[in-house]
């Protein structure tokens, strides 16, 4: 069974942000796409200053999605 956007968003909802909330509740996930075993999405920070400290969050999001059954590769961009 193929992975769904909903399953990926559930995994991303478990990624907490340093200043509270998570990636999904703060509406920071953009351009989510899944094709075969590849997932890609953008994390859009609220400001360049916020984005500067979010590399650990980006890495955690990539790791969380990569751990899902059916995912072979993940591409995550961080932008503001």
ChimeraX attribute file (.defattr): number of C-alpha atoms within 10 A of each C-alpha:
attribute: neighborCount
match mode: 1-to-1
recipient: residues
	/A:1	5
	/A:2	11
	/A:3	17
	/A:4	14
	/A:5	13
	/A:6	9
	/A:7	12
	/A:8	20
	/A:9	15
	/A:10	14
	/A:11	20
	/A:12	21
	/A:13	18
	/A:14	16
	/A:15	17
	/A:16	17
	/A:17	13
	/A:18	12
	/A:19	7
	/A:20	9
	/A:21	14
	/A:22	17
	/A:23	23
	/A:24	18
	/A:25	13
	/A:26	15
	/A:27	14
	/A:28	17
	/A:29	19
	/A:30	13
	/A:31	10
	/A:32	14
	/A:33	14
	/A:34	17
	/A:35	11
	/A:36	11
	/A:37	15
	/A:38	16
	/A:39	23
	/A:40	17
	/A:41	18
	/A:42	18
	/A:43	23
	/A:44	20
	/A:45	20
	/A:46	13
	/A:47	10
	/A:48	12
	/A:49	10
	/A:50	14
	/A:51	17
	/A:52	12
	/A:53	12
	/A:54	18
	/A:55	12
	/A:56	11
	/A:57	19
	/A:58	19
	/A:59	13
	/A:60	16
	/A:61	24
	/A:62	21
	/A:63	13
	/A:64	17
	/A:65	25
	/A:66	20
	/A:67	13
	/A:68	14
	/A:69	11
	/A:70	16
	/A:71	18
	/A:72	13
	/A:73	14
	/A:74	18
	/A:75	14
	/A:76	17
	/A:77	14
	/A:78	18
	/A:79	16
	/A:80	14
